Amino acid sequence: MKTSAVLVASGDSRCVYGSLREVPEPLRTQVIASTSGRNSGTILIADRRGKEEIDKAARSERERPLPLAQVQRLAWRRAWTIAITLLIVTCGAAIVFLARNW
């Protein structure tokens, strides 16, 4: 069986893509530029250990915790959703109460 994977490590992030075409455009340009120089080469991983390393990198990318700013933004969004839902339910209950007692 023949498979391929592209492991891209840039800054603090590591991502695994099925092919070079799947790499997002700004990053793909960097990958092509850095791998087409005179000092670049191709690494062929043809054993099970290499596949395990790529799988491990892919898992760590998926399991990486969210940045604090993104967690806070999600918390505020959730709080606003709950507040608006409670406001709508309260208004609906008040309308029903007033309509029955009018």
URDA-V171485 format. One record per residue. N is the residue number from 1. RES is the residue in one letter. PHI is phi in radians with two decimals (NA if undefined). NEAR is the number of other C-alpha atoms within 8 Angstrom. Layout:
# URDA-V171485
n-><N | N>
res-><RES | RES>
phi-><PHI | PHI>
near-><NEAR | NEAR>
This chain:
# URDA-V171485
n-><1 | 2 | 3 | 4 | 5 | 6 | 7 | 8 | 9 | 10 | 11 | 12 | 13 | 14 | 15 | 16 | 17 | 18 | 19 | 20 | 21 | 22 | 23 | 24 | 25 | 26 | 27 | 28 | 29 | 30 | 31 | 32 | 33 | 34 | 35 | 36 | 37 | 38 | 39 | 40 | 41 | 42 | 43 | 44 | 45 | 46 | 47 | 48 | 49 | 50 | 51 | 52 | 53 | 54 | 55 | 56 | 57 | 58 | 59 | 60 | 61 | 62 | 63 | 64 | 65 | 66 | 67 | 68 | 69 | 70 | 71 | 72 | 73 | 74 | 75 | 76 | 77 | 78 | 79 | 80 | 81 | 82 | 83 | 84 | 85 | 86 | 87 | 88 | 89 | 90 | 91 | 92 | 93 | 94 | 95 | 96 | 97 | 98 | 99 | 100 | 101 | 102>
res-><M | K | T | S | A | V | L | V | A | S | G | D | S | R | C | V | Y | G | S | L | R | E | V | P | E | P | L | R | T | Q | V | I | A | S | T | S | G | R | N | S | G | T | I | L | I | A | D | R | R | G | K | E | E | I | D | K | A | A | R | S | E | R | E | R | P | L | P | L | A | Q | V | Q | R | L | A | W | R | R | A | W | T | I | A | I | T | L | L | I | V | T | C | G | A | A | I | V | F | L | A | R | N | W>
phi-><NA | -2.00 | -2.32 | -2.46 | -2.64 | -2.05 | -1.73 | -2.03 | -1.96 | -2.41 | 1.14 | -1.64 | -1.83 | -2.30 | -2.26 | -2.06 | -2.14 | -1.25 | -2.74 | -1.15 | -1.14 | -1.41 | -1.23 | -0.99 | -0.93 | -1.05 | -1.27 | -1.08 | -1.07 | -1.13 | -1.08 | -1.10 | -1.12 | -1.41 | -1.80 | -1.88 | -1.38 | -1.17 | -1.67 | -1.76 | -2.73 | -1.89 | -1.86 | -1.85 | -1.83 | -2.04 | -2.36 | -1.15 | -1.08 | -1.09 | -1.10 | -1.11 | -1.14 | -1.16 | -1.08 | -1.11 | -1.13 | -1.15 | -1.14 | -1.15 | -1.19 | -1.24 | -1.62 | -1.11 | -1.16 | -1.24 | -1.10 | -1.01 | -1.07 | -1.22 | -1.12 | -1.12 | -1.12 | -1.15 | -1.13 | -1.13 | -1.09 | -1.14 | -1.10 | -1.13 | -1.09 | -1.15 | -1.09 | -1.17 | -1.09 | -1.09 | -1.10 | -1.13 | -1.11 | -1.10 | -1.11 | -1.10 | -1.13 | -1.14 | -1.12 | -1.11 | -1.07 | -1.16 | -1.17 | -1.31 | -1.74 | -1.31>
near-><2 | 3 | 4 | 6 | 9 | 9 | 10 | 9 | 8 | 6 | 4 | 5 | 7 | 11 | 10 | 11 | 11 | 8 | 9 | 8 | 6 | 7 | 9 | 7 | 6 | 6 | 8 | 11 | 8 | 8 | 9 | 8 | 8 | 8 | 8 | 7 | 7 | 4 | 4 | 8 | 5 | 4 | 4 | 4 | 6 | 5 | 6 | 6 | 6 | 9 | 9 | 8 | 8 | 11 | 8 | 8 | 12 | 11 | 8 | 8 | 10 | 6 | 6 | 6 | 4 | 6 | 6 | 6 | 6 | 8 | 9 | 8 | 8 | 8 | 8 | 8 | 8 | 8 | 8 | 8 | 8 | 8 | 8 | 8 | 8 | 8 | 8 | 8 | 8 | 8 | 8 | 8 | 8 | 8 | 8 | 8 | 8 | 8 | 7 | 6 | 5 | 4>
